[in-house]
Amino acid sequence: MIETKALSVGYSQPILEDLSVTFAPGQLHALLGPNGCGKTTLFKTLMGLLPPLAGSVSLHGKPLSSLSDLERARQIAYVPQIQQHVFPYTAIEMVLMGRTAHVGMFSTPSAEDHDSAEAALAQLQIAHLAHQEFTKLSGGQRQLVILARALAQGASMLVLDEPTASLDFGNEIRVLDEVARLATDGWTVVLSTHNPTHAMQLANQVVVLKDGRLLDQGAAKQILTEDLLNTLYDTSIGIGSVDGLPVCVAKPKAKRS
Amino acid sequence: MDRTDTVTAVWALSLGALLIGLSLLAASIGQYPISWDDLAQYIAASIGMAEGPLDATASLVLTEVRLPRVAAAIVAGAVLASAGAVYQGMFRNPLVSPDILGVSTGAGLGAALGILLSLSIVMIQLFAFVGGLLTVAVVYLLASRIQRQDPTLILVLSGIVIGSLAGASLSLVKILADPYDQLPAITFWLLGSFAAIDRGDLTAALPACLVALVPMILFRWRMNVLSLGDEEAKSLGINPGQTRVILIAAATLMTSAAVAIAGVIGWVGLVTPHIARMMVGPNFSRLLPISMLLGACFMLLVDTVARTLTQTETPIGILTAFIGAPVFVWLLFTTRRGWQ
C-alpha cells in the first residue's frame, strides 16, 4: 500500500501539487496524463530518489522518509524508463543486482539469490537470454530483463514508468499481462502509460493527472469516458469495443465526423 | 560453476603462469645476466631447500636490485590497473583512468613538492595522495557542475583541464628545483621509471596498496550495482554516496603509492581494465583480479624491455604510451558499441 497525502513533487518548482492518492495491494493502478504532467517525477518521489516538496508518502503505513534505502528496496521495486547502460553485464547479472537489498554489504549473491534471479527470468519466459549481454539486447528484451530484476527484488510493491514505451505490439501485452498477474497475486502495482486502452483493459484503478493537478481518480470503467479523455489530451477520442474489450482511438483530424 | 567462472579461472591461471615466467625472465636478464642455474639455486636457497655457494655478486644483484625492481613493476602494474577499473566503474565511464582524470599528474605534483622539500619516501607518498585526491575531487565537482548532454565527455575534458593545470604547476616546481640534484630526479621520475627502486621504496608503498585493496575486495558486489548509476543503485537498496567516496579514495591512494615510487606511468590504468573486461566481462569480482594480473604482466614486460632495449634506460612512460596509444585506438574501434 502506497499512500500520498497533499504531496507536491518537483525539483525546485513543484511540477505536480496537492496529490492525495492511495495505491492498494492486489490492484493495478494506471497513471494517465499528457507528456510533462509529472508522472516520472512523482515516481522518483515515491521511490525516495527525490524528496517531496510538501506533503508525505508512506509505504504500508510507514513514512517513506523513515525507511533506509535497503528497507525501502525490500518493499518496493522500480522499473524506470529505458536507461543507458555503459558496461556489458549479462542479463542474469542484471537480474541478480535486483537481489542487492538481500546481499550483505561485503558479500556476493548466494545460491538462493541466483535461484531467485533464474526464477524471475523463467517467469517472464526469457531464461534463454540469461547469458547474453544486456547492452546487446533489443529495447523490449531489456525492458523484460529490468522487469525480471524488479521481480527478483523480493518486494510487494512495483512502480513501472511507461513499461511498454519501447516494446513491439506483442511484447507490450506480454509485459502488461505479467504485470496484471502480479496485481492478482497481491502486489501493489502502479504504472504510467500513454495508452488509455491499456488502462481501460487492465487497470482496476486509474489516476488522471493534468496541468500539475489530479484531474480525476477512480475505477477505470467508470471514469475513463470519451469526455475525460478529450479533456485530458486536448483532442478527439473515441471509445469502442472489440470482442467485448474496450478500445480507445485518437481520431485524425481528417477523419473526424 | 557456470561458463564465465570457467573462463575466468582459465584466464587467471594463464596470466598467473605468464607472470611467473616473466618474473623469472626479468630476474635473469639485464646488465649483469644471471644464469638459470644461479637463479634456480637462489630460489632453492631462499625457500630453504638448498644452501649453496651462490655467486656473491649474483646474489647481491638479485636481492638488492633485480627482485625489488621486479616486485615494484608487478605492484605498480596491478595497482594502476585496479585503480583504472574502479574509476571506470565509479564514474560509469570507460574512458577514464588515473592519467586521464589528472590523478596521476596531481599525485606527481604532490610528490615533486615532496622531493623539492627533500622529504622522506613516506611523506612523498602522503603528498602524492593529497595531490591525487584533490585533483579527483576538483575534476568531479567541475564535471558535475557543468550540466551537459554528454557527461562522459565533460568528465574527460575536466580531467584534461585540471591535469594540465597540475602539469603547469609541476613545471613551476621544476624551475624552482635544484638543477644539479633535484631536477634530474624529478624529470626522470616524471617520465616513469623503476630504475631507482630499492627495498625501502617497496616496503613504504606496499601497505598503502594493500589498505586500498581492502574496500575494493569488500565492495566487489556493490561496485557492480554502483556502476549502474546513482538512481538505479538507490532504488536497488544502496546509498551510493559513501561507498563511492570510499572506493574513489582507495583508487586514488593506490595511484598515489604507485606514482610515489615509480613516477607518472600512463595508459596502463586505461587500457588493461578494457582488455580484462573483454576477457571476463564487467562483473567486478572477476574484473578486479584479472585486471591486476594483466596490469602486472604488462608492466613487468614493459619495464624489462625498458632496461634491456638500449644501453641507457628508456623511461617506462614513453614505452607505455607507444604501446598504450595504438591499443586504445584499436579498442575504440572494437568496443564502441557499448558506449552510446
Chai-1 contact restraints between the chains, C-beta under 6 A:
chainA,res_idxA,chainB,res_idxB,connection_type,confidence,min_distance_angstrom,max_distance_angstrom,comment,restraint_id
A,M47,B,S235,contact,1.0,0.0,6.0,A-B,restraint_1
A,L49,B,E231,contact,1.0,0.0,6.0,A-B,restraint_2
A,L49,B,K234,contact,1.0,0.0,6.0,A-B,restraint_3
A,D69,B,K234,contact,1.0,0.0,6.0,A-B,restraint_4
A,D69,B,G237,contact,1.0,0.0,6.0,A-B,restraint_5
A,D69,B,N239,contact,1.0,0.0,6.0,A-B,restraint_6
A,L70,B,G237,contact,1.0,0.0,6.0,A-B,restraint_7
A,A73,B,L236,contact,1.0,0.0,6.0,A-B,restraint_8
A,A73,B,G237,contact,1.0,0.0,6.0,A-B,restraint_9
A,Y78,B,S235,contact,1.0,0.0,6.0,A-B,restraint_10
A,Q84,B,Q340,contact,1.0,0.0,6.0,A-B,restraint_11
A,V86,B,R92,contact,1.0,0.0,6.0,A-B,restraint_12
A,F87,B,S227,contact,1.0,0.0,6.0,A-B,restraint_13
A,F87,B,P282,contact,1.0,0.0,6.0,A-B,restraint_14
A,P88,B,P282,contact,1.0,0.0,6.0,A-B,restraint_15
A,P88,B,G338,contact,1.0,0.0,6.0,A-B,restraint_16
A,Y89,B,P282,contact,1.0,0.0,6.0,A-B,restraint_17
A,E93,B,N283,contact,1.0,0.0,6.0,A-B,restraint_18
A,M97,B,V225,contact,1.0,0.0,6.0,A-B,restraint_19
A,M97,B,L236,contact,1.0,0.0,6.0,A-B,restraint_20
A,T100,B,V225,contact,1.0,0.0,6.0,A-B,restraint_21
A,T100,B,L236,contact,1.0,0.0,6.0,A-B,restraint_22
A,T100,B,G237,contact,1.0,0.0,6.0,A-B,restraint_23
A,A101,B,G237,contact,1.0,0.0,6.0,A-B,restraint_24
A,V103,B,W221,contact,1.0,0.0,6.0,A-B,restraint_25
A,F106,B,L218,contact,1.0,0.0,6.0,A-B,restraint_26
A,T108,B,W221,contact,1.0,0.0,6.0,A-B,restraint_27
A,T135,B,G338,contact,1.0,0.0,6.0,A-B,restraint_28
